[in-house]
Amino acid sequence: MTGEPGIFLGGRITIDPDICNGKPTIRGKRIAAQTILEFLGAGETTEEILKQYPSLEPEDIRACLQFAALLMNNRYDLAKVA
């Protein structure tokens, strides 16, 4: 099943149903934004991440943080289950 890809933050973050099961990725590469956010959350520096992923640029990592911040701008309601 294919759908329309989404492009965010100047093309740095893309969502394509055919890449990484539709998770947000960096510039259409098979590197999920979530992966980069998890590295940052674990204390890795931008420099360490760039060594592991030489095809990335510092702006890609900043875009992951900006995208996460945009998601937090949504309102969330808790639903009682059971």
N, C-alpha and C positions, 0 to 999 in steps of 0.2 A: 504494500500500500504506500503510495507516495502522496505528499501534500506539498503545500507551498512552504519553501524555506523562509525562516525569519532572520532578519539581519539587524543587529543592535550595536550601538556604540561605535558608529563609523565602520562597521564591518568586522570589528574585532571579535564579537560574539555572534555566532550563527546557530540556528536551530534548523536541522534538516532531518525529517523522519527516516531518511536512509543512512544517516551517519550516527553511530553510537546510540541507536534506538531512540533518536529524537532528543537526546539530552543536549543542553547548550554546550557547544564546543568553541574552540578558539580558531577563528578564520577557516572554518570548514575542515580543519585537521581532525584526526581522531584523538584529540586531547580534550577531555571534558573539562569545562570550567570547574566543576566540582572537584576534580583531581587536584587542580592548582590550589583551590581554596583549602582543601584538606592538608596539603603540604604547608601552606601558610599557617593554618591552625595548629599544626604540629611544631611550629617554630622555625621552619626552614626560611632562609632568606631568599630574596629575589635572585641573588647571584647563584645560590645553590640550585634553585629551580632551573635557571637558564643553563647551567652546566649539564643538568639531566635532560633538558629539552632544548638543544641548541637551535632548533628552528623557531623558537619563540623569541619575542622581543619584550623588553621591560613594559612597554605599553599594553601588551597582551595581559600581563599579570595585573596591572592596574585596572584594565577593563573587567577582569573577573571580579575584583573587589567592587567596582562601580555597579556591575550587574547584580551582585548579591545585595548591595544597598538598595537598588531599585526594587528588588523583590520584597524587601522588608518594608517598603512603602505601602504595601497592600494591607487591607484589613482582613483579619482572620477571625472567624467565629468558631467557638468550640461547640460541638454537638454532643449531647448526651447519648451514649450508646448503652442500651439495656436498662 
